[in-house]
């Protein structure tokens, strides 16, 4: 007989300081994993890390970001982490009310990652000042879709789950362990 996850009371899941901490932690984890992915992927293509992160800053600054050296690369890194934390918060806020987002983090996180890929690729980047970059690279596209699911969607979902677990669950290690399966 399949075990059902413990009841997660999303109606009583306030965004407390602790919950917000978990959500921001999830954004930092997603940001770090995606940072490593993007830097590593483009390094194998012969692109310097500074150039990768200047391309993120190009969303605000346009082509001028590529002339800004380390300063615009650091701006790109800061923007990247800000976006990742916003993505984590974007999952957590509806998860406060929709218990299914907390009960099924693998499935819902994967769907969220796909949604994030679509929004970033087809809405955010085209509306930004960034010039077209690796958009035509099929390997980049395939890896980016997978990265958004595994490296961004899943950490956001698990952070929200941890942030809003019913207080009863945190008191019992066995119930908590059963609920994380």
ABEGO torsion letter per residue (X at the ends): XBBBBBBBBAAABBBBAAAAAAAAAAAAAAAAAAAAAAAAAAAAAGBBAAAAAAAAAAAAAEAAAAAAEAAAAAAAAAAAAAAAAAAAAAAAAAAAABAAAAABAAAAAAAAAAAAAAAAAAAAAAABABBBBAAABAAAAAAAAAAAAAAAAAAAAAAAAAAABBAAAAABAAAAAAAAX
